[in-house]
Amino acid sequence: MGEKVFMQGNQAMAESAIRAGCKLFFGYPITPSSEVPEYYANVMETRPEEGVMFIQAETEVAAFNMVAGACATGHRAMTATAGPGFDLGQEAMSYMSAADIPSVVVEVQRPGPGDGEILAAQGDYFSAVKGGGHGDYCNLVLAPYSVQEMCELMQEAFDLAQKYSNPVVLLTDATLAKMRESVELPGYKEAPDPKTVRNALTGCKGREPHKVVTCGDGAVQWEEFNLRLQEKYAKIAANEVRYQEYNMEDADIILVAYGSVARVCESAMKLAREEGIKVGMIRPISLWPFPNVAFEGKKGKKFLVVELSAGQMVQDVKLAVDDKKDVTFFGKLGGTTPSPKVVLEQIKKLV
Amino acid sequence: MKAIYEKPQVFTDAITTYCGGCGHGIVGKLIAELIDELDLRENGILVWPIGCSCLSDRYYDMDAFMALHGRAPAAATGIKRADPSKFVLCYQGDGDLVSEGMAEIMHAAIRSEKFTVIFINNAIYGMTGGQMAPTTLEGQYATTAPKGRKEINSGFPVHMAEIMGMMPGVCYSERVTVTNPGNVAKCKRALKKGFENQIAGKGLSFIEILSPCPTGWKMSPLKAMEWVDEVVAKEYPLGLIKDTTKEEN
């Protein structure tokens, strides 16, 4: 690990990406993600020895496709955006998953729909986790809940993208992106030699040509292509489930939350415990693959799912629990975040 | 016995999906010859578009990236910026470059990306079955312009080579065609110039090629060639539009 600093989420995350060997950033400014491209642009000028390249793309459409091209060469590259920009990137998300391109995308959630607002929200769960683009594909989606975890998952995202040749989405929100916390920055990692990255376009000297192609050639061939992709997703689903449990031993009521609102729920859980209410919490970290295993064998427990949305992750919770009648939802919309006391009131309704 | 003609080495044995009389195949062969002549096979990455040429990765024994519709210049930007040592060729048709990907080609030119763009202008959407392109001539029939393209509905044909010539980031822009052996030779010279500019690290090179589409135009191959020379080339004049590399010499 590196030095301990007091740093903003977006900036700490960008520094971690650079230290993970991601020297290429293609992006379009959008609140609340703009500190990431700004950070890269600054490092390009102030730390020339690190060989960082930042390109401000004309659109998110272009930025995501630039990332696709750059990652196809075996180099580490990324972009960062917010909901409206992530929408524009969807064709490339579908493409990169189909083309086995190991890419990393940061999505800082803000409230939609439409032009929306710029505060914290979790309404882009569906587009990140279910795949907002066309066809049957999956993004590996990681949801940190602190600046420290943002830094760690940022670095891990590049390894996972390469391990599975698939896009990894780091799904954060405006609160995490903008808040400052004490953080121990990760150390520098050596990016892999592009020639060792599977199917990387490095020029075909001394080997068979590599082709990055997602174009079908008849139903039989295309079914085989799709089945091979499904094998990739099955491997990810089997190996990359992440979640954290809190006070589960004696819990009667289990909070379920991810991202910044999980911090609120953590406080609400403590308040409830002080009043003698046995509350625990499950915090999904991998949103896809969803941690179904964390919900098994808990029939009769009461689950309270708290989201900054009208109810998106709650659908996955209902699929994961033994009895969906055990699941209650509490959501806040439009950029509002509940206080721990407000969540405590919701907990008390279940007692 | 001395061989006087051979298939370019970079070509695979794959059979193209092009119709008889199509210009793509002629241009494709010129690209292959130049890859051989300039020894680009082992250090090159070909970026292909959506359209009639979308299976082109199969024809060349080289690394290739089959881009999304219109996004070839963005993908090529990512590739060239990640590894500037590679020769990167971006090949696009008129639906891809002028319609779906207008932003991407314009901004690649604005940034003066150091790759070569080949633009096949056949004034129609070939692969999807003869729909109107932004380059379709006024009055020209298309399945989505059944009484011919009308200004009031669809505006005017787009002159990409001239537009690119106006961009400071473009070092070379020329419009050529492939309708007879003389024109094919001129086309190859233009392509070679575009390739060499990239090898020399100069700005974006843009070669627009007027290409016959007998199937889309519902003409015989011969008639389609004549139509390029007599009608299409009137709208889109052939010739050099810009070459800043000459001034440097």
Interface residues (C-beta under 8 A of the other chain):
Chain A: L24 F26 M53 I55 A57 E58 T59 V61 A62 A63 N65 M66 V67 A68 G69 A70 C71 A72 T73 H75 A77 E91 A92 Y95 P194 L201 T202 G203 C204 K205 G206 P209 H210 K211 V212 V213 T214 C215 D217
Chain B: R41 E42 N43 G44 I45 V47 C54 L55 D57 Y60 D61 M62 D63 A64 F65 M66 A67 L68 R71 A74 A75 A76 T77 G78 I79 R81 A82 D83 K86 A103 E104 M106 H107 I110 R111
